[in-house]
């Protein structure tokens, strides 16, 4: 930061942390190729702490720098114009269904060790 902060104003702490946490620890398709939800939650926790500490350290050097994380936009769609859903006013809203990876607990507390 001290060497480049006068020339670079935007800094990225992590590039797509979801890839190396969930794909690496739940799905096993990226390193470290594990399939353990509890390990994923631990890795995600460490990444969150590291982001917070890095953000504060960079801002302490230069508070004007823009600091953030790059998140994947692969699952997003561009729509030319938002159009309202045609449904009767009395119809219930469609429910959102969460899709869990195989073997993942339905609640985080099921996967974490008791203290």
Secondary structure, 3 states (H helix, E strand, C coil): CCCCCCCCCEEEEEECHHHHHHHHHCCCCCCCCCCCHHHHHHHHHHHHHHHHHHHHHHHHHCCCCEEEEECCCCCCCCCCCCCCCCCCCCCCCCCCCCCCCCCCCCCHHHCCCCC
